[in-house]
Amino acid sequence: MAVLHVRDIPEALYERMQRIARSHGRTLSAEVIALFEQAVQRERARREQARLLRRIRQDRWTPPPGTPDAAELLRQVRDERDAPRNH
């Protein structure tokens, strides 16, 4: 198993981490390992989400050429609504 030494940790952070570790029933080393594992999982999830978003963008349906955009359709609906009616 690898060993990691971290230097120059601010005292307040070190003390806070010790309190958190105790509240979780772990040693400081076990707490740091748990935090590393969480960070790795979050990064893995972030990468998977980015991959899925890229795929969604690639697979996105595009309207045929000449199809009016939403603003144009809205203008048409409003023009029809506001046009004088001949009954």
Phi and psi restraints in degrees (range 20) as a CNS / XPLOR table:
assign (resid 1 and name C) (resid 2 and name N)
       (resid 2 and name CA) (resid 2 and name C) 1.0 -74.8 20.0 2
assign (resid 2 and name N) (resid 2 and name CA)
       (resid 2 and name C) (resid 3 and name N) 1.0 156.9 20.0 2
assign (resid 2 and name C) (resid 3 and name N)
       (resid 3 and name CA) (resid 3 and name C) 1.0 -119.3 20.0 2
assign (resid 3 and name N) (resid 3 and name CA)
       (resid 3 and name C) (resid 4 and name N) 1.0 135.8 20.0 2
assign (resid 3 and name C) (resid 4 and name N)
       (resid 4 and name CA) (resid 4 and name C) 1.0 -124.0 20.0 2
assign (resid 4 and name N) (resid 4 and name CA)
       (resid 4 and name C) (resid 5 and name N) 1.0 126.2 20.0 2
assign (resid 4 and name C) (resid 5 and name N)
       (resid 5 and name CA) (resid 5 and name C) 1.0 -109.9 20.0 2
assign (resid 5 and name N) (resid 5 and name CA)
       (resid 5 and name C) (resid 6 and name N) 1.0 132.4 20.0 2
assign (resid 5 and name C) (resid 6 and name N)
       (resid 6 and name CA) (resid 6 and name C) 1.0 -119.4 20.0 2
assign (resid 6 and name N) (resid 6 and name CA)
       (resid 6 and name C) (resid 7 and name N) 1.0 128.6 20.0 2
assign (resid 6 and name C) (resid 7 and name N)
       (resid 7 and name CA) (resid 7 and name C) 1.0 -108.9 20.0 2
assign (resid 7 and name N) (resid 7 and name CA)
       (resid 7 and name C) (resid 8 and name N) 1.0 161.7 20.0 2
assign (resid 7 and name C) (resid 8 and name N)
       (resid 8 and name CA) (resid 8 and name C) 1.0 58.9 20.0 2
assign (resid 8 and name N) (resid 8 and name CA)
       (resid 8 and name C) (resid 9 and name N) 1.0 40.2 20.0 2
assign (resid 8 and name C) (resid 9 and name N)
       (resid 9 and name CA) (resid 9 and name C) 1.0 -77.5 20.0 2
assign (resid 9 and name N) (resid 9 and name CA)
       (resid 9 and name C) (resid 10 and name N) 1.0 128.2 20.0 2
assign (resid 9 and name C) (resid 10 and name N)
       (resid 10 and name CA) (resid 10 and name C) 1.0 -57.1 20.0 2
assign (resid 10 and name N) (resid 10 and name CA)
       (resid 10 and name C) (resid 11 and name N) 1.0 137.8 20.0 2
assign (resid 10 and name C) (resid 11 and name N)
       (resid 11 and name CA) (resid 11 and name C) 1.0 -55.6 20.0 2
assign (resid 11 and name N) (resid 11 and name CA)
       (resid 11 and name C) (resid 12 and name N) 1.0 -43.4 20.0 2
assign (resid 11 and name C) (resid 12 and name N)
       (resid 12 and name CA) (resid 12 and name C) 1.0 -62.5 20.0 2
assign (resid 12 and name N) (resid 12 and name CA)
       (resid 12 and name C) (resid 13 and name N) 1.0 -40.2 20.0 2
assign (resid 12 and name C) (resid 13 and name N)
       (resid 13 and name CA) (resid 13 and name C) 1.0 -66.0 20.0 2
assign (resid 13 and name N) (resid 13 and name CA)
       (resid 13 and name C) (resid 14 and name N) 1.0 -43.9 20.0 2
assign (resid 13 and name C) (resid 14 and name N)
       (resid 14 and name CA) (resid 14 and name C) 1.0 -59.3 20.0 2
assign (resid 14 and name N) (resid 14 and name CA)
       (resid 14 and name C) (resid 15 and name N) 1.0 -46.3 20.0 2
assign (resid 14 and name C) (resid 15 and name N)
       (resid 15 and name CA) (resid 15 and name C) 1.0 -64.6 20.0 2
assign (resid 15 and name N) (resid 15 and name CA)
       (resid 15 and name C) (resid 16 and name N) 1.0 -41.1 20.0 2
assign (resid 15 and name C) (resid 16 and name N)
       (resid 16 and name CA) (resid 16 and name C) 1.0 -63.6 20.0 2
assign (resid 16 and name N) (resid 16 and name CA)
       (resid 16 and name C) (resid 17 and name N) 1.0 -42.2 20.0 2
assign (resid 16 and name C) (resid 17 and name N)
       (resid 17 and name CA) (resid 17 and name C) 1.0 -64.0 20.0 2
assign (resid 17 and name N) (resid 17 and name CA)
       (resid 17 and name C) (resid 18 and name N) 1.0 -38.3 20.0 2
assign (resid 17 and name C) (resid 18 and name N)
       (resid 18 and name CA) (resid 18 and name C) 1.0 -62.6 20.0 2
assign (resid 18 and name N) (resid 18 and name CA)
       (resid 18 and name C) (resid 19 and name N) 1.0 -42.2 20.0 2
assign (resid 18 and name C) (resid 19 and name N)
       (resid 19 and name CA) (resid 19 and name C) 1.0 -63.6 20.0 2
assign (resid 19 and name N) (resid 19 and name CA)
       (resid 19 and name C) (resid 20 and name N) 1.0 -43.2 20.0 2
assign (resid 19 and name C) (resid 20 and name N)
       (resid 20 and name CA) (resid 20 and name C) 1.0 -62.8 20.0 2
assign (resid 20 and name N) (resid 20 and name CA)
       (resid 20 and name C) (resid 21 and name N) 1.0 -45.4 20.0 2
assign (resid 20 and name C) (resid 21 and name N)
       (resid 21 and name CA) (resid 21 and name C) 1.0 -58.5 20.0 2
assign (resid 21 and name N) (resid 21 and name CA)
       (resid 21 and name C) (resid 22 and name N) 1.0 -46.1 20.0 2
assign (resid 21 and name C) (resid 22 and name N)
       (resid 22 and name CA) (resid 22 and name C) 1.0 -61.0 20.0 2
assign (resid 22 and name N) (resid 22 and name CA)
       (resid 22 and name C) (resid 23 and name N) 1.0 -40.8 20.0 2
assign (resid 22 and name C) (resid 23 and name N)
       (resid 23 and name CA) (resid 23 and name C) 1.0 -65.7 20.0 2
assign (resid 23 and name N) (resid 23 and name CA)
       (resid 23 and name C) (resid 24 and name N) 1.0 -24.6 20.0 2
assign (resid 23 and name C) (resid 24 and name N)
       (resid 24 and name CA) (resid 24 and name C) 1.0 -94.2 20.0 2
assign (resid 24 and name N) (resid 24 and name CA)
       (resid 24 and name C) (resid 25 and name N) 1.0 1.1 20.0 2
assign (resid 24 and name C) (resid 25 and name N)
       (resid 25 and name CA) (resid 25 and name C) 1.0 70.4 20.0 2
assign (resid 25 and name N) (resid 25 and name CA)
       (resid 25 and name C) (resid 26 and name N) 1.0 33.4 20.0 2
assign (resid 25 and name C) (resid 26 and name N)
       (resid 26 and name CA) (resid 26 and name C) 1.0 -127.6 20.0 2
assign (resid 26 and name N) (resid 26 and name CA)
       (resid 26 and name C) (resid 27 and name N) 1.0 162.2 20.0 2
assign (resid 26 and name C) (resid 27 and name N)
       (resid 27 and name CA) (resid 27 and name C) 1.0 -75.5 20.0 2
assign (resid 27 and name N) (resid 27 and name CA)
       (resid 27 and name C) (resid 28 and name N) 1.0 166.1 20.0 2
assign (resid 27 and name C) (resid 28 and name N)
       (resid 28 and name CA) (resid 28 and name C) 1.0 -61.5 20.0 2
assign (resid 28 and name N) (resid 28 and name CA)
       (resid 28 and name C) (resid 29 and name N) 1.0 -41.0 20.0 2
assign (resid 28 and name C) (resid 29 and name N)
       (resid 29 and name CA) (resid 29 and name C) 1.0 -61.0 20.0 2
assign (resid 29 and name N) (resid 29 and name CA)
       (resid 29 and name C) (resid 30 and name N) 1.0 -44.3 20.0 2
assign (resid 29 and name C) (resid 30 and name N)
       (resid 30 and name CA) (resid 30 and name C) 1.0 -64.6 20.0 2
assign (resid 30 and name N) (resid 30 and name CA)
       (resid 30 and name C) (resid 31 and name N) 1.0 -37.3 20.0 2
assign (resid 30 and name C) (resid 31 and name N)
       (resid 31 and name CA) (resid 31 and name C) 1.0 -66.0 20.0 2
assign (resid 31 and name N) (resid 31 and name CA)
       (resid 31 and name C) (resid 32 and name N) 1.0 -43.2 20.0 2
assign (resid 31 and name C) (resid 32 and name N)
       (resid 32 and name CA) (resid 32 and name C) 1.0 -62.9 20.0 2
assign (resid 32 and name N) (resid 32 and name CA)
       (resid 32 and name C) (resid 33 and name N) 1.0 -41.9 20.0 2
assign (resid 32 and name C) (resid 33 and name N)
       (resid 33 and name CA) (resid 33 and name C) 1.0 -62.1 20.0 2
assign (resid 33 and name N) (resid 33 and name CA)
       (resid 33 and name C) (resid 34 and name N) 1.0 -42.9 20.0 2
assign (resid 33 and name C) (resid 34 and name N)
       (resid 34 and name CA) (resid 34 and name C) 1.0 -61.2 20.0 2
assign (resid 34 and name N) (resid 34 and name CA)
       (resid 34 and name C) (resid 35 and name N) 1.0 -41.8 20.0 2
assign (resid 34 and name C) (resid 35 and name N)
       (resid 35 and name CA) (resid 35 and name C) 1.0 -64.5 20.0 2
assign (resid 35 and name N) (resid 35 and name CA)
       (resid 35 and name C) (resid 36 and name N) 1.0 -40.6 20.0 2
assign (resid 35 and name C) (resid 36 and name N)
       (resid 36 and name CA) (resid 36 and name C) 1.0 -61.1 20.0 2
assign (resid 36 and name N) (resid 36 and name CA)
       (resid 36 and name C) (resid 37 and name N) 1.0 -44.4 20.0 2
assign (resid 36 and name C) (resid 37 and name N)
       (resid 37 and name CA) (resid 37 and name C) 1.0 -61.9 20.0 2
assign (resid 37 and name N) (resid 37 and name CA)
       (resid 37 and name C) (resid 38 and name N) 1.0 -41.5 20.0 2
assign (resid 37 and name C) (resid 38 and name N)
       (resid 38 and name CA) (resid 38 and name C) 1.0 -62.7 20.0 2
assign (resid 38 and name N) (resid 38 and name CA)
       (resid 38 and name C) (resid 39 and name N) 1.0 -41.9 20.0 2
assign (resid 38 and name C) (resid 39 and name N)
       (resid 39 and name CA) (resid 39 and name C) 1.0 -63.4 20.0 2
assign (resid 39 and name N) (resid 39 and name CA)
       (resid 39 and name C) (resid 40 and name N) 1.0 -40.7 20.0 2
assign (resid 39 and name C) (resid 40 and name N)
       (resid 40 and name CA) (resid 40 and name C) 1.0 -65.4 20.0 2
assign (resid 40 and name N) (resid 40 and name CA)
       (resid 40 and name C) (resid 41 and name N) 1.0 -41.9 20.0 2
assign (resid 40 and name C) (resid 41 and name N)
       (resid 41 and name CA) (resid 41 and name C) 1.0 -63.8 20.0 2
assign (resid 41 and name N) (resid 41 and name CA)
       (resid 41 and name C) (resid 42 and name N) 1.0 -42.7 20.0 2
assign (resid 41 and name C) (resid 42 and name N)
       (resid 42 and name CA) (resid 42 and name C) 1.0 -62.1 20.0 2
assign (resid 42 and name N) (resid 42 and name CA)
       (resid 42 and name C) (resid 43 and name N) 1.0 -41.5 20.0 2
assign (resid 42 and name C) (resid 43 and name N)
       (resid 43 and name CA) (resid 43 and name C) 1.0 -65.3 20.0 2
assign (resid 43 and name N) (resid 43 and name CA)
       (resid 43 and name C) (resid 44 and name N) 1.0 -41.7 20.0 2
assign (resid 43 and name C) (resid 44 and name N)
       (resid 44 and name CA) (resid 44 and name C) 1.0 -61.3 20.0 2
assign (resid 44 and name N) (resid 44 and name CA)
       (resid 44 and name C) (resid 45 and name N) 1.0 -45.0 20.0 2
assign (resid 44 and name C) (resid 45 and name N)
       (resid 45 and name CA) (resid 45 and name C) 1.0 -64.2 20.0 2
assign (resid 45 and name N) (resid 45 and name CA)
       (resid 45 and name C) (resid 46 and name N) 1.0 -39.8 20.0 2
assign (resid 45 and name C) (resid 46 and name N)
       (resid 46 and name CA) (resid 46 and name C) 1.0 -63.2 20.0 2
assign (resid 46 and name N) (resid 46 and name CA)
       (resid 46 and name C) (resid 47 and name N) 1.0 -42.5 20.0 2
assign (resid 46 and name C) (resid 47 and name N)
       (resid 47 and name CA) (resid 47 and name C) 1.0 -66.1 20.0 2
assign (resid 47 and name N) (resid 47 and name CA)
       (resid 47 and name C) (resid 48 and name N) 1.0 -40.3 20.0 2
assign (resid 47 and name C) (resid 48 and name N)
       (resid 48 and name CA) (resid 48 and name C) 1.0 -64.4 20.0 2
assign (resid 48 and name N) (resid 48 and name CA)
       (resid 48 and name C) (resid 49 and name N) 1.0 -41.8 20.0 2
assign (resid 48 and name C) (resid 49 and name N)
       (resid 49 and name CA) (resid 49 and name C) 1.0 -62.8 20.0 2
assign (resid 49 and name N) (resid 49 and name CA)
       (resid 49 and name C) (resid 50 and name N) 1.0 -43.1 20.0 2
assign (resid 49 and name C) (resid 50 and name N)
       (resid 50 and name CA) (resid 50 and name C) 1.0 -62.4 20.0 2
assign (resid 50 and name N) (resid 50 and name CA)
       (resid 50 and name C) (resid 51 and name N) 1.0 -40.7 20.0 2
assign (resid 50 and name C) (resid 51 and name N)
       (resid 51 and name CA) (resid 51 and name C) 1.0 -63.3 20.0 2
assign (resid 51 and name N) (resid 51 and name CA)
       (resid 51 and name C) (resid 52 and name N) 1.0 -43.3 20.0 2
assign (resid 51 and name C) (resid 52 and name N)
       (resid 52 and name CA) (resid 52 and name C) 1.0 -65.4 20.0 2
assign (resid 52 and name N) (resid 52 and name CA)
       (resid 52 and name C) (resid 53 and name N) 1.0 -40.5 20.0 2
assign (resid 52 and name C) (resid 53 and name N)
       (resid 53 and name CA) (resid 53 and name C) 1.0 -63.7 20.0 2
assign (resid 53 and name N) (resid 53 and name CA)
       (resid 53 and name C) (resid 54 and name N) 1.0 -39.9 20.0 2
assign (resid 53 and name C) (resid 54 and name N)
       (resid 54 and name CA) (resid 54 and name C) 1.0 -60.5 20.0 2
assign (resid 54 and name N) (resid 54 and name CA)
       (resid 54 and name C) (resid 55 and name N) 1.0 -42.4 20.0 2
assign (resid 54 and name C) (resid 55 and name N)
       (resid 55 and name CA) (resid 55 and name C) 1.0 -65.9 20.0 2
assign (resid 55 and name N) (resid 55 and name CA)
       (resid 55 and name C) (resid 56 and name N) 1.0 -41.1 20.0 2
assign (resid 55 and name C) (resid 56 and name N)
       (resid 56 and name CA) (resid 56 and name C) 1.0 -61.7 20.0 2
assign (resid 56 and name N) (resid 56 and name CA)
       (resid 56 and name C) (resid 57 and name N) 1.0 -44.1 20.0 2
assign (resid 56 and name C) (resid 57 and name N)
       (resid 57 and name CA) (resid 57 and name C) 1.0 -63.0 20.0 2
assign (resid 57 and name N) (resid 57 and name CA)
       (resid 57 and name C) (resid 58 and name N) 1.0 -38.4 20.0 2
assign (resid 57 and name C) (resid 58 and name N)
       (resid 58 and name CA) (resid 58 and name C) 1.0 -68.3 20.0 2
assign (resid 58 and name N) (resid 58 and name CA)
       (resid 58 and name C) (resid 59 and name N) 1.0 -36.4 20.0 2
assign (resid 58 and name C) (resid 59 and name N)
       (resid 59 and name CA) (resid 59 and name C) 1.0 -88.7 20.0 2
assign (resid 59 and name N) (resid 59 and name CA)
       (resid 59 and name C) (resid 60 and name N) 1.0 0.8 20.0 2
assign (resid 59 and name C) (resid 60 and name N)
       (resid 60 and name CA) (resid 60 and name C) 1.0 -60.7 20.0 2
assign (resid 60 and name N) (resid 60 and name CA)
       (resid 60 and name C) (resid 61 and name N) 1.0 135.3 20.0 2
assign (resid 60 and name C) (resid 61 and name N)
       (resid 61 and name CA) (resid 61 and name C) 1.0 -70.0 20.0 2
assign (resid 61 and name N) (resid 61 and name CA)
       (resid 61 and name C) (resid 62 and name N) 1.0 137.3 20.0 2
assign (resid 61 and name C) (resid 62 and name N)
       (resid 62 and name CA) (resid 62 and name C) 1.0 -118.9 20.0 2
assign (resid 62 and name N) (resid 62 and name CA)
       (resid 62 and name C) (resid 63 and name N) 1.0 136.5 20.0 2
assign (resid 62 and name C) (resid 63 and name N)
       (resid 63 and name CA) (resid 63 and name C) 1.0 -68.7 20.0 2
assign (resid 63 and name N) (resid 63 and name CA)
       (resid 63 and name C) (resid 64 and name N) 1.0 156.0 20.0 2
assign (resid 63 and name C) (resid 64 and name N)
       (resid 64 and name CA) (resid 64 and name C) 1.0 -63.8 20.0 2
assign (resid 64 and name N) (resid 64 and name CA)
       (resid 64 and name C) (resid 65 and name N) 1.0 156.1 20.0 2
assign (resid 64 and name C) (resid 65 and name N)
       (resid 65 and name CA) (resid 65 and name C) 1.0 -57.3 20.0 2
assign (resid 65 and name N) (resid 65 and name CA)
       (resid 65 and name C) (resid 66 and name N) 1.0 142.5 20.0 2
assign (resid 65 and name C) (resid 66 and name N)
       (resid 66 and name CA) (resid 66 and name C) 1.0 87.7 20.0 2
assign (resid 66 and name N) (resid 66 and name CA)
       (resid 66 and name C) (resid 67 and name N) 1.0 -6.0 20.0 2
assign (resid 66 and name C) (resid 67 and name N)
       (resid 67 and name CA) (resid 67 and name C) 1.0 -71.3 20.0 2
assign (resid 67 and name N) (resid 67 and name CA)
       (resid 67 and name C) (resid 68 and name N) 1.0 129.3 20.0 2
assign (resid 67 and name C) (resid 68 and name N)
       (resid 68 and name CA) (resid 68 and name C) 1.0 -65.9 20.0 2
assign (resid 68 and name N) (resid 68 and name CA)
       (resid 68 and name C) (resid 69 and name N) 1.0 149.2 20.0 2
assign (resid 68 and name C) (resid 69 and name N)
       (resid 69 and name CA) (resid 69 and name C) 1.0 -80.4 20.0 2
assign (resid 69 and name N) (resid 69 and name CA)
       (resid 69 and name C) (resid 70 and name N) 1.0 173.7 20.0 2
assign (resid 69 and name C) (resid 70 and name N)
       (resid 70 and name CA) (resid 70 and name C) 1.0 -59.5 20.0 2
assign (resid 70 and name N) (resid 70 and name CA)
       (resid 70 and name C) (resid 71 and name N) 1.0 -39.5 20.0 2
assign (resid 70 and name C) (resid 71 and name N)
       (resid 71 and name CA) (resid 71 and name C) 1.0 -63.8 20.0 2
assign (resid 71 and name N) (resid 71 and name CA)
       (resid 71 and name C) (resid 72 and name N) 1.0 -40.5 20.0 2
assign (resid 71 and name C) (resid 72 and name N)
       (resid 72 and name CA) (resid 72 and name C) 1.0 -66.5 20.0 2
assign (resid 72 and name N) (resid 72 and name CA)
       (resid 72 and name C) (resid 73 and name N) 1.0 -42.4 20.0 2
assign (resid 72 and name C) (resid 73 and name N)
       (resid 73 and name CA) (resid 73 and name C) 1.0 -61.6 20.0 2
assign (resid 73 and name N) (resid 73 and name CA)
       (resid 73 and name C) (resid 74 and name N) 1.0 -40.9 20.0 2
assign (resid 73 and name C) (resid 74 and name N)
       (resid 74 and name CA) (resid 74 and name C) 1.0 -63.0 20.0 2
assign (resid 74 and name N) (resid 74 and name CA)
       (resid 74 and name C) (resid 75 and name N) 1.0 -43.0 20.0 2
assign (resid 74 and name C) (resid 75 and name N)
       (resid 75 and name CA) (resid 75 and name C) 1.0 -59.8 20.0 2
assign (resid 75 and name N) (resid 75 and name CA)
       (resid 75 and name C) (resid 76 and name N) 1.0 -42.4 20.0 2
assign (resid 75 and name C) (resid 76 and name N)
       (resid 76 and name CA) (resid 76 and name C) 1.0 -62.6 20.0 2
assign (resid 76 and name N) (resid 76 and name CA)
       (resid 76 and name C) (resid 77 and name N) 1.0 -44.2 20.0 2
assign (resid 76 and name C) (resid 77 and name N)
       (resid 77 and name CA) (resid 77 and name C) 1.0 -63.5 20.0 2
assign (resid 77 and name N) (resid 77 and name CA)
       (resid 77 and name C) (resid 78 and name N) 1.0 -44.2 20.0 2
assign (resid 77 and name C) (resid 78 and name N)
       (resid 78 and name CA) (resid 78 and name C) 1.0 -64.9 20.0 2
assign (resid 78 and name N) (resid 78 and name CA)
       (resid 78 and name C) (resid 79 and name N) 1.0 -41.2 20.0 2
assign (resid 78 and name C) (resid 79 and name N)
       (resid 79 and name CA) (resid 79 and name C) 1.0 -61.5 20.0 2
assign (resid 79 and name N) (resid 79 and name CA)
       (resid 79 and name C) (resid 80 and name N) 1.0 -43.0 20.0 2
assign (resid 79 and name C) (resid 80 and name N)
       (resid 80 and name CA) (resid 80 and name C) 1.0 -65.6 20.0 2
assign (resid 80 and name N) (resid 80 and name CA)
       (resid 80 and name C) (resid 81 and name N) 1.0 -39.6 20.0 2
assign (resid 80 and name C) (resid 81 and name N)
       (resid 81 and name CA) (resid 81 and name C) 1.0 -66.0 20.0 2
assign (resid 81 and name N) (resid 81 and name CA)
       (resid 81 and name C) (resid 82 and name N) 1.0 -42.2 20.0 2
assign (resid 81 and name C) (resid 82 and name N)
       (resid 82 and name CA) (resid 82 and name C) 1.0 -87.6 20.0 2
assign (resid 82 and name N) (resid 82 and name CA)
       (resid 82 and name C) (resid 83 and name N) 1.0 -7.4 20.0 2
assign (resid 82 and name C) (resid 83 and name N)
       (resid 83 and name CA) (resid 83 and name C) 1.0 -68.7 20.0 2
assign (resid 83 and name N) (resid 83 and name CA)
       (resid 83 and name C) (resid 84 and name N) 1.0 143.2 20.0 2
assign (resid 83 and name C) (resid 84 and name N)
       (resid 84 and name CA) (resid 84 and name C) 1.0 -62.9 20.0 2
assign (resid 84 and name N) (resid 84 and name CA)
       (resid 84 and name C) (resid 85 and name N) 1.0 139.0 20.0 2
assign (resid 84 and name C) (resid 85 and name N)
       (resid 85 and name CA) (resid 85 and name C) 1.0 -95.2 20.0 2
assign (resid 85 and name N) (resid 85 and name CA)
       (resid 85 and name C) (resid 86 and name N) 1.0 137.5 20.0 2
assign (resid 85 and name C) (resid 86 and name N)
       (resid 86 and name CA) (resid 86 and name C) 1.0 -106.2 20.0 2
assign (resid 86 and name N) (resid 86 and name CA)
       (resid 86 and name C) (resid 87 and name N) 1.0 101.6 20.0 2
